[in-house]
C-alpha cells in the first residue's frame, strides 16, 4: 500500500494540476475535461515541477492505505484527462442487439422488452454491429470510476452464463465454461 503512495505522479504536457490548500481538493485539467477529488486532510499534496507528490504524517496502517489510495485516484485523473479510458463490451447470444442514439443505449437481450439506459454526459457510447460478428458496445470517458460503474450496470442486465457463454462480456474476457448434463451416466 505505502509503496504505491511514495511514487510521484508525472504530469504530461497539456495537463495542469492545482491543489486548494484550504479544502485539500485536487483539480486536474486536460484536453478531455476537468476532474476534481477531495483528499484526506491528513495527507499533503504538493506539485513540484511536473510531478505531484503525496506525503503522509505517520506510518499508521490507515495513513499508509489512504496514501496509496489517493495517489492512485489522482494518477487515474491525470491519465483520464490526458488520454481517455476505453472499454469494449461484447454481446454474445442469438438476437442480442445494441444501438446508441445520443446518450441513450438501447439493448435487446432476449427479454420480452427492450432495455433503455441513459448514460451520464461524461461517458460517450458507440454501438457497432457487423455481419457474422457479435455486437460491440464501446464506451469512453475521462473518469475511470464512472466508466467502471456504467460497464457494471450494462453487464448486470445479462451476465455471461457458464453453460452456453451467452451474455454481456468484456472483449478478451474468458468465461469459464461448464459441461452440461452427462449423457448416459449410469
Secondary structure as a PSIPRED ss2 file (coil, helix, strand):
# PSIPRED VFORMAT (PSIPRED V4.0)

   1 X C   1.000  0.000  0.000
   2 X H   0.000  1.000  0.000
   3 X H   0.000  1.000  0.000
   4 X H   0.000  1.000  0.000
   5 X H   0.000  1.000  0.000
   6 X H   0.000  1.000  0.000
   7 X C   1.000  0.000  0.000
   8 X C   1.000  0.000  0.000
   9 X E   0.000  0.000  1.000
  10 X E   0.000  0.000  1.000
  11 X C   1.000  0.000  0.000
  12 X C   1.000  0.000  0.000
  13 X C   1.000  0.000  0.000
  14 X C   1.000  0.000  0.000
  15 X C   1.000  0.000  0.000
  16 X E   0.000  0.000  1.000
  17 X E   0.000  0.000  1.000
  18 X E   0.000  0.000  1.000
  19 X E   0.000  0.000  1.000
  20 X E   0.000  0.000  1.000
  21 X C   1.000  0.000  0.000
  22 X C   1.000  0.000  0.000
  23 X C   1.000  0.000  0.000
  24 X C   1.000  0.000  0.000
  25 X E   0.000  0.000  1.000
  26 X E   0.000  0.000  1.000
  27 X E   0.000  0.000  1.000
  28 X E   0.000  0.000  1.000
  29 X E   0.000  0.000  1.000
  30 X E   0.000  0.000  1.000
  31 X C   1.000  0.000  0.000
  32 X C   1.000  0.000  0.000
  33 X E   0.000  0.000  1.000
  34 X E   0.000  0.000  1.000
  35 X E   0.000  0.000  1.000
  36 X E   0.000  0.000  1.000
  37 X E   0.000  0.000  1.000
  38 X E   0.000  0.000  1.000
  39 X C   1.000  0.000  0.000
  40 X C   1.000  0.000  0.000
  41 X C   1.000  0.000  0.000
  42 X C   1.000  0.000  0.000
  43 X C   1.000  0.000  0.000
  44 X E   0.000  0.000  1.000
  45 X E   0.000  0.000  1.000
  46 X E   0.000  0.000  1.000
  47 X E   0.000  0.000  1.000
  48 X E   0.000  0.000  1.000
  49 X C   1.000  0.000  0.000
  50 X C   1.000  0.000  0.000
  51 X E   0.000  0.000  1.000
  52 X E   0.000  0.000  1.000
  53 X E   0.000  0.000  1.000
  54 X E   0.000  0.000  1.000
  55 X E   0.000  0.000  1.000
  56 X C   1.000  0.000  0.000
  57 X C   1.000  0.000  0.000
  58 X C   1.000  0.000  0.000
  59 X C   1.000  0.000  0.000
  60 X C   1.000  0.000  0.000
  61 X H   0.000  1.000  0.000
  62 X H   0.000  1.000  0.000
  63 X H   0.000  1.000  0.000
  64 X H   0.000  1.000  0.000
  65 X H   0.000  1.000  0.000
  66 X H   0.000  1.000  0.000
  67 X H   0.000  1.000  0.000
  68 X H   0.000  1.000  0.000
  69 X H   0.000  1.000  0.000
  70 X H   0.000  1.000  0.000
  71 X H   0.000  1.000  0.000
  72 X H   0.000  1.000  0.000
  73 X H   0.000  1.000  0.000
  74 X H   0.000  1.000  0.000
  75 X H   0.000  1.000  0.000
  76 X H   0.000  1.000  0.000
  77 X H   0.000  1.000  0.000
  78 X H   0.000  1.000  0.000
  79 X H   0.000  1.000  0.000
  80 X H   0.000  1.000  0.000
  81 X H   0.000  1.000  0.000
  82 X H   0.000  1.000  0.000
  83 X C   1.000  0.000  0.000
  84 X C   1.000  0.000  0.000
  85 X E   0.000  0.000  1.000
  86 X E   0.000  0.000  1.000
  87 X E   0.000  0.000  1.000
  88 X E   0.000  0.000  1.000
  89 X E   0.000  0.000  1.000
  90 X E   0.000  0.000  1.000
  91 X E   0.000  0.000  1.000
  92 X E   0.000  0.000  1.000
  93 X C   1.000  0.000  0.000
  94 X C   1.000  0.000  0.000
  95 X C   1.000  0.000  0.000
  96 X C   1.000  0.000  0.000
  97 X E   0.000  0.000  1.000
  98 X E   0.000  0.000  1.000
  99 X E   0.000  0.000  1.000
 100 X E   0.000  0.000  1.000
 101 X E   0.000  0.000  1.000
 102 X C   1.000  0.000  0.000
 103 X C   1.000  0.000  0.000
 104 X E   0.000  0.000  1.000
 105 X E   0.000  0.000  1.000
 106 X E   0.000  0.000  1.000
 107 X E   0.000  0.000  1.000
 108 X E   0.000  0.000  1.000
 109 X C   1.000  0.000  0.000
 110 X C   1.000  0.000  0.000
 111 X C   1.000  0.000  0.000
 112 X C   1.000  0.000  0.000
 113 X C   1.000  0.000  0.000
 114 X C   1.000  0.000  0.000
 115 X E   0.000  0.000  1.000
 116 X E   0.000  0.000  1.000
 117 X E   0.000  0.000  1.000
 118 X E   0.000  0.000  1.000
 119 X C   1.000  0.000  0.000
 120 X C   1.000  0.000  0.000
 121 X C   1.000  0.000  0.000
 122 X C   1.000  0.000  0.000
 123 X C   1.000  0.000  0.000
 124 X E   0.000  0.000  1.000
 125 X E   0.000  0.000  1.000
 126 X E   0.000  0.000  1.000
 127 X E   0.000  0.000  1.000
 128 X E   0.000  0.000  1.000
 129 X C   1.000  0.000  0.000
 130 X C   1.000  0.000  0.000
 131 X C   1.000  0.000  0.000
 132 X C   1.000  0.000  0.000
 133 X C   1.000  0.000  0.000
 134 X C   1.000  0.000  0.000
 135 X E   0.000  0.000  1.000
 136 X E   0.000  0.000  1.000
 137 X E   0.000  0.000  1.000
 138 X E   0.000  0.000  1.000
 139 X E   0.000  0.000  1.000
 140 X E   0.000  0.000  1.000
 141 X E   0.000  0.000  1.000
 142 X C   1.000  0.000  0.000
 143 X C   1.000  0.000  0.000
 144 X H   0.000  1.000  0.000
 145 X H   0.000  1.000  0.000
 146 X H   0.000  1.000  0.000
 147 X H   0.000  1.000  0.000
 148 X H   0.000  1.000  0.000
 149 X H   0.000  1.000  0.000
 150 X H   0.000  1.000  0.000
 151 X H   0.000  1.000  0.000
 152 X H   0.000  1.000  0.000
 153 X H   0.000  1.000  0.000
 154 X H   0.000  1.000  0.000
 155 X H   0.000  1.000  0.000
 156 X H   0.000  1.000  0.000
 157 X C   1.000  0.000  0.000
 158 X C   1.000  0.000  0.000
 159 X E   0.000  0.000  1.000
 160 X C   1.000  0.000  0.000
 161 X C   1.000  0.000  0.000
 162 X C   1.000  0.000  0.000
 163 X C   1.000  0.000  0.000
 164 X C   1.000  0.000  0.000
 165 X C   1.000  0.000  0.000
 166 X C   1.000  0.000  0.000
 167 X E   0.000  0.000  1.000
 168 X E   0.000  0.000  1.000
 169 X E   0.000  0.000  1.000
 170 X E   0.000  0.000  1.000
 171 X C   1.000  0.000  0.000
 172 X C   1.000  0.000  0.000
 173 X C   1.000  0.000  0.000
 174 X C   1.000  0.000  0.000
 175 X C   1.000  0.000  0.000
 176 X C   1.000  0.000  0.000
 177 X C   1.000  0.000  0.000
 178 X C   1.000  0.000  0.000
 179 X C   1.000  0.000  0.000
 180 X C   1.000  0.000  0.000
 181 X C   1.000  0.000  0.000
 182 X C   1.000  0.000  0.000
 183 X C   1.000  0.000  0.000
 184 X C   1.000  0.000  0.000
 185 X C   1.000  0.000  0.000
 186 X C   1.000  0.000  0.000
